[in-house]
């Protein structure tokens, strides 16, 4: 079942993003806006978002089978990490752990984080992340 069809996966994905957002000491308004954007993309109601925010650890991420869905979750995570303009060590650690659970190569994730860091405060060219990912595809 895909990300768009699986309510539990949607909630677990958003919970992961909430964990990322709250992993540093402060929650920036732009992070709140990004969480709202993703919740709308995923079709999660405001009450569903409130439920997730109240206890994000209650939603266990069971990685989807499809690579596209796993990559979508990783993208959401990378952009949540970057959205406030600061990428903290604890955010990177959370990203690595989630990416490993999603089945992604540590070095690929390291390269993607480096791209996010190098583009802080600037628009991210759409093909920049894809260029990094292609190095790891067969």
TAZIZI-V278889 format. One record per helix or strand. SS is the DSSP state (a for helix, b for strand). FROM is the first residue (numbers start at 1). TO is the last residue. Records with the same first field share a line. If there is no record, write none. Layout:
SS->FROM-TO + FROM-TO
This chain:
a->7-21 + 29-42 + 46-54 + 56-58 + 67-82 + 89-102 + 106-118 + 126-134
